[in-house]
Amino acid sequence: VQLQASGGGLVQDGGSLRLSCAASGLAFSRSLMAWFRQAPGKEREFVAGSSWTGGYTNYGDSVKGRFTISRDNDQSTVYLQMNSLKPEDTAEYYCAAKIFGRTWRPDDMAYWGKGTLVTVSS
């Protein structure tokens, strides 16, 4: 299984970025997909999760109303649209997948990709 995240970069406070995660080697349309992030010196944090079809989504409290997770099952890709970015959103962002389960803790996830760095300048 490979999860390849991309789209990170440097953006100013209040700006937007769109992250992508291309998946291979798993039944993507039957996989629950999520984004996590980890800032230096902090624990890995749940950002957003998506059901198989994208019809059900869940968000961490700190990003609700600003971030949107979506997926394209034909392209085996999951996205994270990040708007109204703040300096505290600066972190390495990771794409993750699992097959079942209702909770979104890091230990719940079966597969992880390498991160993509998002830096928000003030």
C-alpha positions in Angstrom: 0.0 0.0 0.0 1.3 3.4 -0.9 -0.2 6.8 0.1 1.5 9.7 -1.6 0.6 13.1 -0.1 1.4 16.4 -2.0 0.4 20.0 -2.1 2.1 21.4 1.0 4.0 24.6 1.0 4.3 28.1 2.5 1.2 30.2 2.7 0.4 33.5 4.5 -2.1 33.8 7.3 -5.6 33.6 5.9 -4.5 31.8 2.8 -5.6 28.5 1.3 -4.0 25.3 0.2 -5.2 22.0 -1.2 -3.6 18.8 -0.3 -3.9 15.6 -2.3 -3.2 12.0 -1.4 -2.9 9.4 -4.2 -3.5 5.8 -3.0 -2.4 2.5 -4.6 -2.3 -1.1 -3.5 -5.6 -1.0 -1.6 -9.3 -1.2 -2.3 -9.7 2.6 -2.2 -13.4 2.7 -2.6 -13.7 0.5 0.5 -11.2 2.4 2.5 -11.9 5.0 5.1 -9.5 7.9 4.5 -8.2 10.5 6.9 -5.8 13.4 7.3 -3.7 13.9 10.4 -1.1 16.5 11.3 1.8 16.7 13.6 3.5 19.9 14.7 7.0 19.9 16.2 6.9 18.8 19.8 3.3 17.8 19.6 1.3 14.6 19.3 -0.2 13.6 16.0 -3.7 15.1 15.7 -6.8 14.0 13.7 -7.8 16.6 11.1 -10.5 15.1 8.9 -11.9 11.7 8.0 -14.1 10.4 5.2 -16.4 7.4 4.7 -16.2 5.2 1.7 -18.3 7.4 -0.5 -17.4 10.7 1.1 -21.0 11.0 2.2 -20.0 11.1 5.8 -17.1 13.3 7.0 -15.7 14.1 10.4 -13.4 17.0 11.5 -11.2 17.9 14.4 -12.5 20.8 16.4 -9.7 23.1 15.5 -10.4 22.9 11.7 -14.2 22.7 11.6 -15.6 25.2 9.2 -12.3 25.9 7.5 -11.1 22.5 6.1 -13.0 20.2 3.8 -12.1 16.6 3.0 -13.2 15.0 -0.2 -12.4 12.0 -2.3 -12.4 10.8 -5.9 -12.8 7.0 -5.9 -12.2 6.8 -9.6 -8.8 8.5 -9.2 -8.1 6.8 -5.8 -7.3 10.2 -4.4 -8.4 12.0 -1.2 -8.1 15.8 -0.9 -8.0 18.3 1.9 -9.0 21.8 1.1 -7.7 24.2 3.7 -9.1 27.7 3.9 -8.5 30.6 6.3 -5.2 29.1 7.4 -3.6 30.2 10.6 0.0 30.0 11.9 -1.2 27.3 14.3 -2.1 25.1 11.3 1.7 24.8 10.6 2.5 21.0 10.7 3.4 18.0 8.7 0.2 16.6 7.2 -0.3 12.9 6.8 -2.7 10.8 4.8 -3.9 7.6 6.4 -6.3 4.7 5.6 -8.2 2.0 7.3 -10.9 -0.5 6.4 -13.3 -0.3 9.3 -14.0 1.4 12.6 -15.8 4.5 13.8 -13.0 6.2 15.6 -10.2 8.4 14.2 -7.3 7.9 16.5 -3.8 7.5 15.0 -3.6 3.9 16.4 -6.8 3.1 14.5 -5.2 3.7 11.1 -3.7 0.8 9.2 -1.7 2.6 6.5 0.2 5.8 6.5 1.9 7.9 3.9 4.8 10.3 4.2 3.9 13.7 5.2 3.7 17.0 3.3 4.7 20.1 5.2 2.4 23.1 5.5 3.8 26.3 6.9 1.6 29.3 7.6 3.4 32.6 8.1 1.9 35.4 10.2 
